[in-house]
């Protein structure tokens, strides 16, 4: 059984070294109640009873990996501001290596503020700069991550389209990984997947795949494979792992495709579920599981975190328990 194999690997194998490179952000949650409308405008008045701040983006991928039991190295950019310091503080408290995080004084650290009344998401307010990393900082960043690439078992590119993972930087990182025989797993963003050329796995969701392949809609397996073929020609990736929401996860190569059905569960919030999938996928591949096993385990991990409001993480013990059911 897969649960037994995962348990044995977790107990007997060394922790994998995983390097996460990507956009960092701070997720700010304001929880309260709404019992009346404002006299100033037809909007609810929120009485705040709790506020929390957690790390998001690539930092959430790193947090997922830490909870799974990996040795995690996180590389990214923050602004030279209080939000960047808060991200580093949260990561340090979770014992995630932050030595590869660089301050960029030309940008604000991304912060997303979500206001939630009861179980209703009322509004999201974003504060950020998303201009592309400068050529000078790009070279500094590449030099910063080079040694860690050599000792990592697998590398994740967590792209949130916030300016770090430019076309040039992505291609340079992937080339450096190939020179060191390291696999790159990409969580993509945007319409131009040519910047991921040479990656081992690219993990879009169905909507992202449709947009990047210029497919109107993906409603069946034929459309899914046809859209994937477009991306394979652009990227020469070995696999696409496509999250299909209620339909599960598809594993597609040039030779075949397979859909792993969704794990039935209650859904409270899908925020960060993609981070859990990419983290679990990379962790399992680094531990020696094949792609189908890794995607299946990632499917179960995602089913656990979407039961919680906000970006959540899970542990190997929880995943094993879920697999055992």
Backbone torsions as a table, in degrees:
resi	resn	phi	psi	omega
1	UNK	NA	149.6	-178.7
2	UNK	-64.6	-35.2	178.6
3	UNK	-60.2	-43.5	179.7
4	UNK	-66.3	-40.5	179.9
5	UNK	-64.6	-40.5	178.6
6	UNK	-66.4	-42.6	179.1
7	UNK	-61.1	-46.4	-178.7
8	UNK	-64.4	-40.3	178.7
9	UNK	-64.4	-43.7	-178.9
10	UNK	-62.6	-37.8	-175.7
11	UNK	-83.8	-27.6	-171.2
12	UNK	-109.1	-23.4	-176.2
13	UNK	-94.7	154.9	175.8
14	UNK	-67.4	152.3	176.7
15	UNK	-63.0	133.0	178.1
16	UNK	-73.9	149.0	174.0
17	UNK	-93.9	118.6	-177.1
18	UNK	-121.4	125.7	175.7
19	UNK	-100.2	122.2	176.9
20	UNK	-107.1	124.6	178.5
21	UNK	-120.4	124.5	179.2
22	UNK	172.6	-172.6	-176.0
23	UNK	-76.9	132.8	-179.2
24	UNK	-103.8	146.1	177.3
25	UNK	-153.9	163.2	178.5
26	UNK	-113.2	127.3	177.8
27	UNK	-100.8	117.0	-177.7
28	UNK	-108.1	121.4	-179.0
29	UNK	-112.4	129.9	174.2
30	UNK	-114.9	115.1	-179.2
31	UNK	-105.4	140.0	179.1
32	UNK	-165.7	-165.3	177.9
33	UNK	-125.0	152.0	-179.9
34	UNK	-128.5	109.1	-176.5
35	UNK	-117.2	-3.2	-179.3
36	UNK	-155.9	162.8	175.4
37	UNK	-93.7	150.4	177.7
38	UNK	-69.3	140.6	174.8
39	UNK	-73.1	-11.3	-176.1
40	UNK	-88.7	-25.6	-178.1
41	UNK	-164.5	158.3	-178.6
42	UNK	-77.2	62.6	179.5
43	UNK	-130.9	152.0	-179.7
44	UNK	-71.3	148.0	170.7
45	UNK	-93.0	123.0	-177.8
46	UNK	-99.9	121.5	172.3
47	UNK	-93.0	112.4	-172.8
48	UNK	-76.1	133.2	173.6
49	UNK	-122.4	-9.8	178.1
50	UNK	-162.5	143.1	173.6
51	UNK	-130.9	138.7	175.4
52	UNK	-136.4	153.6	173.5
53	UNK	-129.3	128.2	177.3
54	UNK	-133.8	161.8	-178.9
55	UNK	-80.8	146.0	-180.0
56	UNK	-130.1	-179.0	-178.9
57	UNK	65.2	-139.2	-179.6
58	UNK	-60.6	-29.0	177.9
59	UNK	-66.3	-32.9	175.9
60	UNK	-71.8	-34.9	173.6
61	UNK	-59.5	-45.1	178.6
62	UNK	-62.0	-40.8	179.1
63	UNK	-63.2	-40.6	176.1
64	UNK	-60.1	-44.5	-179.6
65	UNK	-64.4	-39.6	178.9
66	UNK	-61.4	-44.1	179.2
67	UNK	-65.7	-32.2	178.1
68	UNK	-72.3	-22.1	176.5
69	UNK	113.9	14.6	179.5
70	UNK	-85.9	158.2	164.7
71	UNK	-84.7	119.3	-168.9
72	UNK	-114.5	135.3	172.8
73	UNK	-122.2	129.5	-174.7
74	UNK	-119.4	124.4	179.3
75	UNK	-119.1	133.2	179.8
76	UNK	-175.5	-171.5	179.1
77	UNK	-119.4	144.2	164.5
78	UNK	-128.8	166.3	168.9
79	UNK	-77.5	169.3	176.0
80	UNK	-89.4	72.3	-172.7
81	UNK	-149.4	177.7	-175.3
82	UNK	-65.7	-32.3	-179.0
83	UNK	-69.7	-37.2	175.1
84	UNK	-63.1	-40.6	177.8
85	UNK	-64.8	-36.8	178.6
86	UNK	-65.7	-40.1	177.3
87	UNK	-60.1	-48.2	-179.3
88	UNK	-63.0	-39.1	179.7
89	UNK	-63.0	-44.4	179.0
90	UNK	-63.9	-43.4	180.0
91	UNK	-64.8	-43.3	178.5
92	UNK	-60.5	-40.7	-180.0
93	UNK	-66.7	-24.9	177.4
94	UNK	-94.6	8.9	177.5
95	UNK	57.8	42.8	173.7
96	UNK	-104.5	127.4	-176.4
97	UNK	-61.3	123.0	-178.6
98	UNK	-114.1	12.9	-175.3
99	UNK	-68.6	-14.9	-179.0
100	UNK	-98.6	8.1	177.8
101	UNK	-89.5	127.1	-176.1
102	UNK	-110.6	140.8	175.3
103	UNK	-87.0	134.7	176.7
104	UNK	-117.5	106.8	-174.5
105	UNK	-76.8	5.2	176.6
106	UNK	-97.5	0.2	-176.9
107	UNK	-135.4	159.8	170.2
108	UNK	-89.4	145.2	170.4
109	UNK	-68.6	134.1	178.9
110	UNK	-66.6	127.6	171.9
111	UNK	-130.1	130.5	178.8
112	UNK	-114.2	118.3	-179.9
113	UNK	-103.5	122.6	179.7
114	UNK	-113.9	131.1	177.9
115	UNK	-105.6	123.3	-174.8
116	UNK	-126.3	123.6	176.4
117	UNK	-111.6	117.0	-171.8
118	UNK	63.2	-123.2	174.6
119	UNK	-106.7	15.4	-177.0
120	UNK	-103.1	125.6	177.4
121	UNK	-81.8	110.7	-173.0
122	UNK	-84.0	-48.3	-176.6
123	UNK	-159.7	154.2	171.6
124	UNK	-124.0	134.6	-179.3
125	UNK	-120.9	121.7	-178.7
126	UNK	-106.7	138.6	173.9
127	UNK	-129.8	116.7	-173.8
128	UNK	-167.5	163.5	165.7
129	UNK	-119.1	134.2	-176.0
130	UNK	-126.1	25.0	177.1
131	UNK	-69.9	154.8	-175.8
132	UNK	-68.4	144.5	177.4
133	UNK	-56.0	142.5	179.5
134	UNK	-71.6	157.4	179.3
135	UNK	-61.2	-38.4	-179.9
136	UNK	-64.6	-47.2	-179.2
137	UNK	-69.5	-31.0	176.7
138	UNK	-58.9	-45.7	179.5
139	UNK	-66.4	-40.1	177.6
140	UNK	-63.2	-42.4	-178.5
141	UNK	-63.5	-44.5	-179.2
142	UNK	-62.0	-41.9	177.1
143	UNK	-62.8	-35.4	-178.7
144	UNK	-65.8	-38.8	-175.0
145	UNK	-91.2	-10.5	-171.1
146	UNK	-57.5	-48.2	-177.6
147	UNK	-66.9	-35.4	-179.9
148	UNK	-69.2	-34.1	176.0
149	UNK	-58.2	-39.2	-177.7
150	UNK	-65.0	-32.2	-177.3
151	UNK	-99.6	-6.1	179.8
152	UNK	-77.2	148.7	174.7
153	UNK	-84.2	-27.4	178.8
154	UNK	-157.8	153.8	-178.1
155	UNK	-123.9	135.0	176.0
156	UNK	-111.2	130.9	168.7
157	UNK	-103.1	111.4	-178.4
158	UNK	-105.1	95.2	-171.6
159	UNK	-96.8	118.3	174.9
160	UNK	-112.8	12.0	175.3
161	UNK	61.2	39.8	-179.6
162	UNK	-104.7	5.9	172.3
163	UNK	116.4	-18.3	-178.4
164	UNK	-73.4	-54.8	-170.8
165	UNK	-85.0	72.6	175.5
166	UNK	-68.1	165.8	178.0
167	UNK	-55.8	-48.3	-176.4
168	UNK	-65.2	-44.2	-178.2
169	UNK	-66.7	-42.4	177.8
170	UNK	-57.0	-50.3	-177.8
171	UNK	-63.4	-38.3	178.7
172	UNK	-67.4	-39.9	178.1
173	UNK	-65.6	-46.5	-178.6
174	UNK	-63.3	-40.7	177.9
175	UNK	-63.2	-42.2	178.2
176	UNK	-63.7	-38.8	177.2
177	UNK	-64.9	-41.9	179.4
178	UNK	-64.2	-38.2	177.3
179	UNK	-61.8	-28.4	-179.7
180	UNK	-104.2	15.0	177.7
181	UNK	55.7	43.8	179.6
182	UNK	-111.7	138.7	178.7
183	UNK	-84.6	140.7	178.8
184	UNK	-114.7	127.7	177.0
185	UNK	-112.0	127.8	-172.2
186	UNK	-116.1	131.3	165.6
187	UNK	-101.8	104.6	-165.0
188	UNK	-86.4	166.3	173.6
189	UNK	-151.7	152.3	178.2
190	UNK	87.9	-176.7	-173.7
191	UNK	-100.0	-17.9	-174.5
192	UNK	-103.8	99.0	-178.4
193	UNK	-86.8	1.4	179.2
194	UNK	-63.5	-22.3	179.3
195	UNK	-72.7	-10.3	177.8
196	UNK	-100.8	14.9	-177.1
197	UNK	-58.0	127.1	179.3
198	UNK	96.5	-1.9	177.6
199	UNK	-69.0	154.2	178.6
200	UNK	-77.5	-49.1	179.8
201	UNK	-132.5	138.4	170.1
202	UNK	-119.5	132.8	-172.6
203	UNK	-120.8	78.6	174.1
204	UNK	-85.6	164.1	165.0
205	UNK	-89.8	176.9	-173.7
206	UNK	-61.0	-42.5	-179.3
207	UNK	-65.3	-43.7	179.0
208	UNK	-63.2	-39.6	178.6
209	UNK	-64.5	-42.8	179.9
210	UNK	-61.5	-43.8	-178.0
211	UNK	-67.9	-43.9	-177.0
212	UNK	-69.4	-30.2	-179.4
213	UNK	-93.6	0.9	-178.0
214	UNK	57.9	39.2	175.2
215	UNK	-97.2	132.7	-175.8
216	UNK	-61.0	-52.1	178.5
217	UNK	-150.8	146.5	175.0
218	UNK	-110.7	102.6	-174.7
219	UNK	-115.9	-7.1	-179.9
220	UNK	-152.8	174.7	-176.9
221	UNK	-63.4	-36.0	-179.9
222	UNK	-62.1	-45.1	178.6
223	UNK	-66.7	-36.0	178.8
224	UNK	-61.8	-48.7	-178.9
225	UNK	-67.1	-38.6	179.4
226	UNK	-63.9	-42.1	177.8
227	UNK	-66.5	-39.6	179.1
228	UNK	-62.9	-38.4	179.3
229	UNK	-58.9	-37.0	178.0
230	UNK	-61.3	-43.9	-177.8
231	UNK	-71.0	-37.6	177.3
232	UNK	-60.3	-40.8	179.9
233	UNK	-65.5	-33.4	-179.6
234	UNK	-77.1	-39.4	-168.1
235	UNK	-108.3	-22.3	-172.3
236	UNK	56.8	26.8	175.6
237	UNK	-65.4	155.4	178.1
238	UNK	-82.1	-34.8	-178.7
239	UNK	-140.4	148.5	161.1
240	UNK	-111.4	132.9	172.1
241	UNK	-114.6	110.5	-171.1
242	UNK	-109.8	121.1	175.7
243	UNK	-81.3	130.5	-171.3
244	UNK	-116.4	25.1	178.6
245	UNK	56.9	-120.4	-175.5
246	UNK	-67.7	-11.8	-178.6
247	UNK	-93.4	-8.0	177.1
248	UNK	106.6	-143.9	-178.4
249	UNK	-129.8	133.3	178.0
250	UNK	-105.5	135.4	172.7
251	UNK	-108.8	121.2	-174.9
252	UNK	-128.3	132.9	171.0
253	UNK	-126.8	-178.6	177.6
254	UNK	-67.5	-20.2	-174.8
255	UNK	-98.5	-31.0	-171.8
256	UNK	-158.9	170.6	172.2
257	UNK	-146.3	153.1	178.8
258	UNK	-147.0	138.7	177.2
259	UNK	-106.7	125.4	175.8
260	UNK	-94.6	118.5	-174.4
261	UNK	-60.7	154.7	178.6
262	UNK	-67.6	149.7	175.1
263	UNK	-87.4	119.3	-176.6
264	UNK	-61.3	130.5	-180.0
265	UNK	-164.6	165.2	172.5
266	UNK	-79.5	139.9	-178.5
267	UNK	-111.2	119.6	176.1
268	UNK	-105.8	-37.4	-177.5
269	UNK	-162.9	123.5	-179.5
270	UNK	-89.8	2.5	179.5
271	UNK	-55.9	125.3	176.1
272	UNK	82.6	-1.4	-178.9
273	UNK	-62.9	-37.6	177.5
274	UNK	-63.3	-34.8	176.5
275	UNK	-63.8	-39.8	178.6
276	UNK	-64.9	-41.1	-179.9
277	UNK	-62.8	-49.5	-177.2
278	UNK	-66.0	-38.1	179.5
279	UNK	-65.6	-46.4	-178.2
280	UNK	-67.9	-40.0	177.9
281	UNK	-58.3	-50.1	-178.9
282	UNK	-65.5	-42.2	179.3
283	UNK	-58.1	-48.3	-176.7
284	UNK	-67.4	-39.1	176.8
285	UNK	-62.5	-41.3	178.7
286	UNK	-66.5	-24.4	178.9
287	UNK	-88.6	0.9	174.5
288	UNK	99.5	6.1	177.5
289	UNK	-77.4	151.3	176.3
290	UNK	-79.5	172.8	-171.5
291	UNK	-64.5	-37.6	179.8
292	UNK	-67.5	-42.3	177.4
293	UNK	-63.1	-43.8	-178.4
294	UNK	-62.9	-43.1	-180.0
295	UNK	-67.0	-37.0	178.0
296	UNK	-63.7	-46.3	179.0
297	UNK	-63.5	-40.4	178.3
298	UNK	-62.8	-36.1	177.8
299	UNK	-60.9	-43.7	178.8
300	UNK	-68.4	-39.2	179.3
301	UNK	-62.6	-43.1	179.5
302	UNK	-63.1	-38.1	179.8
303	UNK	-63.0	-27.2	178.3
304	UNK	-75.7	-46.3	-172.3
305	UNK	-73.5	-26.4	-178.3
306	UNK	-75.9	-1.6	173.0
307	UNK	-80.1	-8.9	-176.3
308	UNK	-112.6	150.2	175.1
309	UNK	-82.3	132.9	-179.1
310	UNK	88.5	170.7	177.7
311	UNK	-63.4	123.5	-177.2
312	UNK	-125.5	166.7	177.2
313	UNK	-127.7	169.8	175.5
314	UNK	-139.1	171.0	-178.9
315	UNK	-115.8	163.5	176.7
316	UNK	-60.8	-38.5	179.9
317	UNK	-60.0	-42.1	178.7
318	UNK	-66.6	-40.5	-179.9
319	UNK	-65.8	-43.1	178.0
320	UNK	-59.6	-43.8	179.0
321	UNK	-61.6	-39.7	179.7
322	UNK	-68.9	-40.9	177.6
323	UNK	-63.4	-29.4	-176.4
324	UNK	-76.5	-16.2	-174.6
325	UNK	-71.8	NA	NA
